[in-house]
Amino acid sequence: PVMRSYMDATDGSTIEFKESALVWHHQDADPDFGSCQAKELLDHLESVLANEPVVVKRGQHIVEVKPQGVSKGLAVEKVIHRMVENGNSPDMVMCIGDDRS
């Protein structure tokens, strides 16, 4: 509901529902207003969700909320561990991404 209110107040912003995250995008909003709204939304969500097991973070034109301890790196680690347990050790692992996660 908090993200939805910021989406309604910010023309050009959208909410993306991912499997492991909820993301508010403002790349199509007015740059200055979108950036200001993103900071305000980040502060609002951090306050509202302070006692919840989630991480609220700001990225380039986004504000994201996801469960604590969930990451692509952790998922890859678990897949590789299962492969090794099953006797299928990979010869090589290559991970490519466009962010620090």
Backbone hydrogen bonds, N-H to C=O, Kabsch-Sander energy under -0.5 kcal/mol:
donor,donor_aa,acceptor,acceptor_aa,energy
5,S,1,P,-1.9
6,Y,2,V,-1.7
7,M,3,M,-2.6
8,D,4,R,-2.7
9,A,5,S,-1.4
10,T,6,Y,-0.8
10,T,7,M,-0.7
11,D,9,A,-0.6
13,S,10,T,-2.0
14,T,25,H,-1.9
16,E,23,V,-3.4
18,K,16,E,-0.8
18,K,21,A,-2.6
22,L,65,V,-2.4
23,V,16,E,-2.6
24,W,63,V,-3.0
25,H,14,T,-2.9
25,H,23,V,-0.6
26,H,61,H,-2.4
28,D,12,G,-0.7
29,A,26,H,-1.3
34,G,30,D,-3.6
35,S,31,P,-2.0
36,C,32,D,-2.1
37,Q,33,F,-2.8
38,A,34,G,-2.3
39,K,35,S,-1.9
40,E,36,C,-2.2
41,L,37,Q,-3.2
42,L,38,A,-2.7
43,D,39,K,-2.3
44,H,40,E,-2.5
45,L,41,L,-3.2
46,E,42,L,-2.5
47,S,43,D,-1.8
48,V,44,H,-2.7
49,L,45,L,-2.8
50,A,47,S,-1.0
52,E,49,L,-2.1
54,V,52,E,-2.1
55,V,66,K,-3.4
57,K,55,V,-0.5
57,K,64,E,-2.5
59,G,62,I,-2.1
61,H,59,G,-0.9
62,I,59,G,-1.1
63,V,24,W,-1.8
64,E,57,K,-3.2
65,V,22,L,-2.5
66,K,55,V,-2.2
68,Q,53,P,-2.3
70,V,67,P,-1.3
71,S,69,G,-0.6
73,G,101,S,-0.7
75,A,71,S,-1.9
76,V,72,K,-2.5
77,E,73,G,-2.4
78,K,74,L,-2.2
79,V,75,A,-2.1
80,I,76,V,-2.7
81,H,77,E,-2.4
82,R,78,K,-2.3
83,M,79,V,-2.3
84,V,80,I,-2.5
85,E,81,H,-2.5
86,N,82,R,-1.9
87,G,84,V,-1.7
88,N,83,M,-3.2
